[in-house]
Amino acid sequence: MSDRWWAQRYESLASIDPAFAGSLDLYAEQQVDLLEQLVELSANAHVLDVGCGGGRHAILLQERGYRVTGVDLAEGVLELARQRWDERHRGQPGPVFMAGDMRALPVEDDFDAAIMMDIALGVFSDEADNLIALTEVADRLRPGGRLLLELYNPYFWAHRTVTSHLPPGALASDVDLVRTYRFDPVRGRVEDSVVVFERGERRELPTQSLRAWTPPEIIALVQAAGFRRAEVFGTDGWSVPERPTRLNAKTSAFMWILATL
């Protein structure tokens, strides 16, 4: 598989329907609500959004008064992020969206906090690349800066295979989609495949394969990147809780890691 499969995948999905790049919806608002509680952002904090995609978290944070820089490898999805800001705040200064690889971040500023939402970390097949990405983030944070990671909870996914059919209108307006999640226990990865049926043609998009670390594994990784402390939180099933919640091995689909320099 190409080392940059994720950029190809999300540009393909966004071309089908922008919703695939993440919507500025209630779920995103709830993510940002919890993010603010965990990271404890000060007024006018400078936030780095790594793997920002379509910019939904960067835009919502900017609207709440923070200064945000978003980095993503997919140029087409970044253009969508810029368009979304212009549609909401035409002519007003917004997040800075930059094209770049998280293993060589194209920013030099010192940030108060960084976020990697929607399982932005974990795309690489080589663990060394994940460590490089985390080290790059750590190098861009001020002393005491915090990083928030949203990741799969492997204990939840280890015994689940989920296949769903999304008819026209459920997500994309004019296409049928079949989406399957499965856990690879040998590689410790959640694989997400999407098959598109459009105008009588079948098209299979690049499979999303994301690392699903256990809490001890990800804590060791962030500490190796230079963070001195890491805390683990969980979701309420698939839903974002109103306040920080302990990880539940059986019911939390996702876990949130708060790492502090």
N, C-alpha and C positions, 0 to 999 in steps of 0.2 A: 504493500500500500504506500502511496506517495506520502512523504513526510509532511506535506501540507494539505492533506485530504480535507481538513476541517474548513479551510477557506473555500475550497471547491464546493463542499457540501452546502455551506450556508449561503454562498452566493447563488447556488442552484435553487435552494429552498426559497430564498427571498425573491427570486425571479418568478416563482410560482405565486407567492402571496407574501407581502411584507410581514404578516403576522408571524411567519416562521422565524423572523429575526428578533422576536420578542416584542410584545405589545406593551404600551404604556397603560396598563390596566390595573384593576384592583389588586391583583396578585403582586405586581411590581411595586405598587404603593406599600403593600404589607411587607415586602422584602426590605424596602427602604426604611420603613418604620422600625423594624427589628434591627436593621443595620445601625441606625442612629443610636439605639439603646446600647448595643454591644460595643461599638467603637467609641462612643462618647465624643462625638465631633464637637469641637469648639466653633464659635461663630466665625464664618469666613474661612474655615479650614480648607486646605488645599488637598484634594483627593485624587488619587491615581486609580483609574478604572482599567484594569488589565484584562484584555479579551472582552472589550466593551460591546462588541457586536453592533446591533442596531441602536445602541445608545440609551436604552430605556432607563437604566439606573443612573447613568451620567446626567441625563436630562432632568430626571426627578430630583436628584441631588442639587443640581445647579438652580433649579426652581426654588429650592429650600434655602438658598443663600450661600452655598458652598462654591468654591472654585474647583472645577473638575477638568481633568485631562483624561481622555479616553484613547487607548491604544488597541488596535486590532490588525490582524494580517490581511483581512478581506477588504479590499478597497471598495468593492461594490456595496458592501454592507455599511461601511463608514459613510458613504455618500447618502445612504438611506437615513443614517443618524443625523447628518447635517440637514437634510430635508425636513425631518421631523421637528427639529428645533425651529427651523424657519417657519414652518406651518403654525407653530404655537407662539413664536415670539419674533416675528419678522423684523429684521433690522436691529435686534437687540443682541449684545454680546452674549455668547453661550459657551458651552463646553468646547474645549480644544480637542478635535479629533485627529489623531495621527496614525498613519500606517506604519506598522512595524511588528517585528517578531518579539515575543516576550522574553526570548533568550538573549536579546540584544536591544533593550528598550531604547527608543529614540528620544529620550528625555534626560535632562541633566538636573532639573529642579529638585529641591528637597521637599518632600511631601509629608503632610501630617498623618496621612493614612492611605492605605491602598485596599482595593477590593478586587476579588476574582470570583464573580458570581456565575450562576448557571453552569457550574462545573467547567469553568474556563481552564483550570489546571487539570492535567491528566490526559491531554491529547497525545503526548509523546509516548512512544513505545520503549524508549531507553530512559531508565530512571535518572540517569545523569542529566538528561535534558530538563527534567522536572526540577532537579536541584539547581541547575543553572538559572532557570526562570525565577525560582524563589530567591536566589541570591541576588539577582538583578533587582528584584523588588526591594529587598532589604537594603541594598546599596542606595536606593532612591528615597529612603525614609529618614526623617529626622530621628535623633536619639529618643527612644520612648515611643516611636511611631508604631502604629498597629496595622496588621493585615487581617482581613476577613476573607476566608475561603468558604465557598459553598460547594459541597462534594456529595457524591452518592454514599449512602450508608450500606456497606457490603453485606452486613448481617441481614438487612431487609431484603436485598436483591438476590442473595445466594440461593433462595428456594422459590424464585418467581420467574416465570416467563409470561409476558403480557403482550397479547396481540389485539389491536383494535382497528376497526374500520371507520374512517372519517369520510362520510359522504359529502358531496358538494354542498358548501355552505357551512359545514361544521368547523372548518378552519380556512381552507382555500375555497374560493367561490365557484370555480368551474371544473374541479378535478376530484376524483376519488383517490383516497390515500389508504394504504394499509401499513401500519406501523407496528413493529415488533421489538420488544426489549427482552434481552436474555443476558444471563450472567455467565461469564467464562471463569470457572473456579480455578483453573490452572494458571491463567494469566492475571486473575484478579481484576477483571474489566467488565463493565456493563456495555453491551453492544446494542445499538439502536439502528435498526434498518427501516428504510422508507421506500415503498414501491408506489409509483405514481401512475394512475390510469387516466389518460387525457385524450379525448377524441379518438378512442379506439386503440390507442397505443399504450404499451407498457414500458415504463422507464424505472430502473432501479438506481437510486442515488448512492453515493459513497456511504458505506456503513460508518456510523459514528461509534468509535471504540474509545471509552474513557476509563482511566484507571480508577479503581475503587479501593482506596486504602483502608485498612483497619485503623482505629484511633491510635494505637501505639506506633503504627508505621508512619502515619502522617505527622505525628508529634515528633518522631525522630528525624523526619525529613526537614521540617521547618526549623528545628534546633540546629541541624547540620548547616542550614542556610544562614544562621546567625541570630535567630530569634531565641530569646532566653526563656520565654514562657508560652505555653499554648493551652487553651481551654477548649473543651468540646461541648457542643450544644446540638440539639436535634429538633426536627420538625414534628408537627402533630399529624402523623400520616403524611399525606402529600401537602398539607396546608401549612402556611407560615403561622407560628404561634404569635400571640399578642405580646408576649414577653419572653425573655430567654428561658429555655426549657432544657432539662437534661435529655441526653440522647437515650432513646428507647430502642434497644437492639431489634425488637420485633416489629415495631410500628412506625418508626421514623424512616421515611423514604430517603431523606437527605440529612446530612450533618453539616454544621457550621463550625469552623475552626477559627478561633480568635488568637492570633499570634502577636506577641509584643516584643519589641527590641529591648 
